Amino acid sequence: MKKVLLMLASAFFMFSCSQEEGTSPINENTSNSPVSATADAQLKFAKLLSQAASSNVEVRSFLKKEALAQFDNDYDIFYPMIKDKKVFGDQSFRDVLLSYCKEANELSEIEQSLPLLNIMIPDLSLFWDFNAATWDTSDKEVAVLCRDDKNNTLYENGENIGNMVKGDIPDFPCLVVKNNERMKVTSINTRSGEATYEFISDAFDGSKKVQTRHYDADNDLEATEDLNKYVSKDVVATAINAWREFKNVPNACQRDYIYYGINKTNTPGTLNRNIREKLYRFRISATAFGRIADADGDQRLQNLTQAKRYLSNEEILQKIWTDGNFEFRFKSYIAGETNKDAMEHKLVFSIKAKDVFSIEKIHLHHKNGTAFRQSKNFYSVDINNLRSKWIYPEQLNANIDNKVFMLPWDLYNKALSIHMYVEEFDPDQTIEKTVTVVNEFTNKADFSLEGGGSIDSVKLSAKLGYGFSHTTTSTNTTTVKTSVGSDELGTLSFFFYDPIIRAESNNTYKLYDVSSGDVTATILPINLITTK
């Protein structure tokens, strides 16, 4: 078996993950089975199919005939519908496959795992002369591979003959085992296990020839993230005990427990200087996209055109965004009783648009082919179909700086509020902008210097109880450096007395978020000693 390595870009063509002409970009996840289980069953079927196809010209001719029938307007062979058709004599296609099974239940188990099992003859005429119409079935050389096999294993006559490198194109006849994205299961007979099927759209029913030359559709592209989803206990390990201690205590602050070790018995506590606040996550409102995608280097949406075939969802997502990144800057400020006590810190994140927004639907405009031109598909995105996604700094880079400050939040000489000025930064003329914020400070009567001890002659304060007797407010200004072209996303204000955990359900937790409208963020206290 020979192979020509054409070394095309993997995003352009790859059997195991793309679809040929006519493949619908919708309803790609048609099986409830895990991807690994699906791939395993496909590989078992591929091995059987390769034996049958290599050993019998009748099988090859049968597959070619069924593909050319284009029952779903593509060169698909839908196994549930053809398995009982006769290949030669009294032998059905299923009978032929059974003859190569080593275990009695092997094929039945494959059928149960893959209710939408499909064999596709790919159209490689763009690269060399092979498609369903030109396949020379007298040649027994034919390989089989699977769409969901990450290793791109090739089978010939039941043997593993190697793996295709991603992006390579074979110059030999091949069959692709995959699920059929144009069919869906409507019911399953509980006794026989047999399923009934229907097309997901009449547009794919080969018996109903579409009369119109054009059609438009808004198809599902990406799942929308549940932005209110509760998080696991591992995320809030530092805060869980504080939540349990104070959830039913009015005016208590969860951070009192975390920073000062104060519980509901009102025991005085000393500041734990190992506690820091981290920016756990943030998201950008989809409505802000039009403003932030306004400069060179910012990613934008672009329209796509594809002749002859449909693009898979994966291909659309790879091509729909232009090159570039968004640069988000969080400039944190916490006031002190004097200017020297104030703390400032800057966090910078460079992020791809696909990690900031999901695209719920893609608009498809299809033009049918004629005798003089190929069919074409045009893809575009309405920005109203953009959806916000949570961005987790630690997932961008495990070593990235996501600490709001490098020093602890000491209420004895720091404000109760942390302010974050957020922008999408674009290189341009540097300017200074004055931001006015209102700060709250605690009453010194809530603290004792003598009870806190000292470290290297620096006196530490002890907080005498949870909550605050009263607070004072002051208006402060801080200067931030930005650029003329940068897009302001607002100022977020976090307070020491804000809850960290808001609710609990089945050992998962709802977090407290702060929003400016364009940006929403969550900060969490962590212990530098115990956090890995």
N, C-alpha and C positions, 0 to 999 in steps of 0.2 A: 504494500500500500504506500503510495507516494503522497507527498504533500508539498504544495507551493506556499511559501510564506509571503504574502503580499504586504504584510505589516501596515495595514490600514489603522487609523485611529479607532480604538475600541468603542468609542461613543458612536461611530458611524455604522458599524456592523458587527454583530456578534450573535451567532446562532443561539447560544444558550440563554440569551437575555433579551433579544429583540424579536420583532414580529415582521412577517413578510407582508406583501401587498394585501390590503383589505383587512388586516388584523385590527380589531377595534381597540382603542386606547382605554375603554371603560371596563369596569368589572374584572380587573386583572386577578384579584384575590378570590377566585371562585371556589377554592377548596378550604375547608375548615381544618385540614390536617396541618401539622407543623411543617415548615419548609424542609427540614431534615427527613421527615417521614415520607413526604412527597417525593423528594429526590431519590431516596432509597428504593421506593416502589418503582419509580421511573427507570432506574438503573437495572432492576431485575427484569422489567419488561423489555428494555433495550437489548439485553443479552439474548432473550428468547427471540425477539424480532430479528436480530442480526443473524441468528442461526437459520431461521425460516427463510429470510430473504436471500441469504448467500447460497442456500442449498436448493432453492426451487425457483425456476424461471416463472412457474405459474403464480407463485406468491408475488414476485416482482411485477408481473403483468397485472395481477389483481389490484395491487396497491396503486399502480399507475392509472388504471381505469377509474378507480374510486376517486382519486385526487382530481382527475380531469372532469369528473361530474360536478365539482365545485358546489356541493350541497349547501355550503354556507358562503358562497361567493368568494371562496379562496381555495387553495390547493390543500385542504384539510381532509383527513380521513378520520372520522369520528368513530372510535372503536366500538362503543355500545351499539351503534347502528349497523355496523358491518360485520361484527364478530361471527354472526350465524349464517352469513352468506357463503355459498359454496365456492371453493377455490378450484378444486378438481374432483371429479367423481362425486362421492358422498361426503367428502371432507370439507368441513367449514373452516373458515380462517381460524376460529378458536380451536378446532380439532388439530389443526397443523401446529399451533403454538403448544398445545398440550403434549404433543409428541416429544417436545424438547424439554419438558419439565422433569426435574429429578424428584420432586415431592408432589404428592397427590393434590394438596391444597394450594400449591404455589400460585397458580394463575388466579384462583378464586380470591386469594388474599390481595393480590395486585389489583383486581377489579374492585374490591371493596375499598381499597385505599385511594383509588383514582377513579371516581365516578365520572369525571370529565376527560378521561384518557383520550389522547388525540395523537395521530401521526401526521406530520407535515412534510411535504416535499418542498424544500426551499427553492426559490427562484434565484439562481446565481448567474443569470444571463448578463448581468452588468459586468461580471468578471470573466466568465467563460461560458461555453454553450451547455448549460445544464439547467433544466427546470422539468416540471412534470410532463410537458409535451415532448421535450427532446430526449428524455431519459431512454437510453438503449438498454432495455431489460434483458437482452441476450447476454449482457456482460454481468457476471455474477459478483463483480467487485462493487460492494456497496457498504458504507459504514453507517453506524447508528450512534447518535449522541442525544443528550437530554438537556432540555432548556434549564432545569433547576439544579443541575449538577455543577457546583462551583469549580470542580476540577476539570470539567470539559472532557470527560473520558470518552474515548472512541472505541466502539465494539465492531468487530468483523467476525462473522461466523462463530459467535459466542465467546470470542477471545478479546481481552483488553489489549488493544494495539498501541496504546499511548494516550497522551493528553494534548489537546490543542492549546497553544498559547493564546491568551486573550488578544483578540484583534486579528488573528490569522484566518485566512480563507482557504478551505480545502479545494483541490482541483480534481476531486473524484466525487462520484455520486454519493449522496448521503440522505439519511432520513432523520428527522428531529422528533423526539418524543416529548410531549408537553401536555398541558391542560388546554382545552378548547375554551377561549375567552368569549366565544359568541353564543355558547349554549349555557343553560342553567338547569339544575335539577328542580322539578316541580313537585315530585312526590316519590316516595319509596314504599314498595309493597313490603309490609313487615313480615310476611310469610316467605315469599320467594326472594326477597332482597332486590328484586328488579326495580329499576328507577324509570320514571318517565321524564321526558325532557321537552324544553321548548327554546326557541331562539330568544335572546335577550332583546332583540328588536327585529321587526319584519324586514328591516333593511338588509339583514344577513340571511334571510330565507331565500335560498337559490331557486326555489320554485315560484317565487314572487319577484319577477324582474322589475326593478325600479324603473319607472317610466321617465321620471324627472332627471334632468342632467345635473342638478345641483341640490344640495340640502345643507342646512345649518343645524348644529346641535351644541348644547352646553354639556360637556361630559365631565364626570368626576375625575379629578387628577390626584389630589392628596387628601388624606384624612385630616380633619381639623382637630387640633390638640385641645383637650379639656383643661382650660386654664385654671379651673377651680379644684382640680384633683388634689386629694389629700396626699401627704407625703409619708414615707415610712419612718419608723422610730429612729433608724440610723441617722437620718438627716438632722433630727432635733435632739440628739443624745444629750447635749449639754442642758437643754431646756425642759426635758420631760419631768424631772423631779420638781422643778419650779412650778410647772403647770399643775401637777398633782397637789402640791402644797397649797397653792393660792387660788385655784380655780373657783372656789366658793367663798373667798374672802374679799369683801368690798374694799376698794381703795388700795389693795396690795399690788405691788409691782413684781412681776416675774423676775426682772433683772435684779431686784434687791436680793433675792435668793442666790442668783448666779454670781453677782459681783461681790456681795458682802456676806453671803452665807446666812442671811436673816430668814428665819422661818416664822410661822404664825404665832409662836410663843413670844415673838417680839424681842428675841435675843439680839443685843448689839453685835455688829460684825465689822471686821476689817476688810478693806478693799483687797480683792484677789487680783494682783497685778499681772496674772497670766491670762486674764480674759481679754479678748479682743472682739470687735465686731467685724464680720466679713460680709461682703456683698455676695449673697448666696445666688441670686438670680435677678434678671430683669427682662423686660420685654418692651418692644416699641409698638405703639398703636399702628394698625394697618392704615389708618387715615393719615398718618404722618408721612407715608411713603412718597407722596407727590412732592413734598417739600425737601426731603433729605436726598432724593435722587436727582440732584440739580447741578452737579459739578462733574468735571472730568475726574475719572477715578471712581465715582459712585456707580454702583451697578444699576442697570435699568432693565426693564422688560423689553423684549424685542419680538416681532412677529416672525413666524416660521413658515416656510413653504416646503412641501415634500411632494415630488412627483411619483406617481405610480403606486405608492403604498402608503399605509398609515404609519405614523410614528408611535412607538410604545411610550407609555408614561415615563419610563426611565429616560428615554431619548429626549423627550420634551423637556424634562427637568434639567437635563444636562445642557440644553441649547437655548432655553428660553431667557436665561439671564445673560447680560453682557459681562465681559470681564471686569474685574475691579473688586473693591471691598468698601464697606462702610467703616468709618473710624468713630467709635463712640467714646466720649471722654466724660468721666465722672469726677468733678472737683468738689471734694468734701471740705467742710468748714465747721469747726466747733469753737464757739467763743469762750474766752476766759475772762476772769475778773479784770485782768489787765491784758494789754496787747501781747505781752510776752507769753502769756498762758494760752493764747489761741493756738489751735492746731489746724493745719491744712494738709491735704494729701490729694494726689491725682491718680486716677486709674484710667488706663487706655486699653481699648479692645478693638482689634481689627477683625471684622467678621464678614463672611460671605452672606449675600442676600438670602440664599436658600436656608440659612440657619437663623435668619431673622423673621422671615415670613414663609408661610405655606400658601399654596395656590389651590383653593378648593375646587374650582372648575376651570376648564380650558374651553374656549370657543373654537369649534371646528366648522370651517366652510369647505364643503367638498364639491368639486367640479368633476363630473363624469368624463371619461375619455371618449373620444370619437375616432373615426378612421384616420383623422388627420392630427390628432394630438393625444398625449397621455393624460390620464386622470391626474388631478392635483388636489392636495389638501393644504388648507391654510389655517394656521393656528394663531390665536391671539388671546390676550388676557385682559379682562375688564378689572381695573384696580379694585372694584367693589368686591371682587372674589379673592382678594388677599386676606389672609388671616394671621394674627399675631402668634408668635411662638415664644416660650420661655427660653432664655439664653442663660446657660450656666457657665460662668467664667472658668471653673475648675475643669469642665469638660473641653473647653477650648484649648487649655494647656494646664497640665497638672501643676506646673511650677509658676503659673501666672500670679501676679500680685492682685489679690482680691480683698485685702484687709482695708477697711475704711480708714483706720489710723494705725500707726505703729506704736502708740502709747495707750495705756488703759483709759477708760472713760471714768475719770475721777471727779465725782460730783462736788467735792469740797471746793475746787477752784475752776471747774468747767461747767458750761451750761448744760441744761437738761436736754438740749436739742442738737441734733446733727443735721446740717443742711447740705444737700448735694445739688450742685448746678450741673445739668446734663446737656450735652450738645453732640450733634453729629458734625465732626470737624472736617473742614475743607481747607486746604492750603491757600492762603491769600495774605493780604496785608494784615499784619498783627495790630490789634487794637486792645485797649483795656476797657472793661465794662464793670460798672459798679453795681453790686447786688445788695439790696437792703433786706435784712431778715430781722425777725423778732425773736429774741432769746429769753429763755426762762432760767432763773438761778434758784438754787435751794436756799432755805434759811439756815444759817450757820448753827442755829440752835438744834438742828437735827444731827449735828456731828460733835465729836469730841476728839481733840488732838491728843490729849493725854492718854486716852484709852486705846489708841491705835498702835502704839509702839513706834519704832523707827528702824530705818535701814540706812546704814552708812551716814548716820547723823541727820537723815531726812525724816522729819516727823510724818507719820501716817495718820490719817483721820479714821475714826471709827463711826459708822452710822448707827444711831441709837435705836432705830426701829424701822419697820417697813412704812412706805408712804412718805408724805411730807407734811409738816405742820402748816406751812404756806410757802408760796414762791413769789419771787419778784420778776418783773419783765423789763427788758430794755431793748431798744432798737439799735442794731449795729449794721455797719456796712463793711463789705469786703470787696476787694478788687480781683477780678479774674481776667487772665489773658486769653484772648480768643482771636478769631480772624474775621474779616469782613464777610466772607462767604459762608461761614459756619452757620448751622441751623440750630437754634435754641430749642430744646425739648422741655424745658421747665426746671423748676427747683423742687426737690423732694425734701420734706422735713420729717425726720424721725425723732421721737422723744423717748427718754429713758423709761417713762411709765407706760409706753405703748405695750400691748401684749405681744408675745412672741408666738405662742400657740393660741388659737381662738376656739378650737373645738377638737373633739376626738371621736373616732368611729372605727371600731374593729382594729384597734392598735395602729391606726393611721391618724395623721394630724393635719388640721387646716391651719395654714400660716397667715400671719398678718402682713399685708402688703400696703405700700404707700404709692399713690399715683398723682401725676400732674396732669393727666389727660393723654399726653403724648408718650409718656414713659411711666412704667410701673416697676417697682423694685421691692425686694425683700432683703433685709439684713438679719443676720443671726449671730448671736454670741458664740464663740468657740474658746476652748481652753487650749492654749498653746502647748501645754505639757502632755495632755492626753490625746490630742488630735494628731492623727497620722499624716 
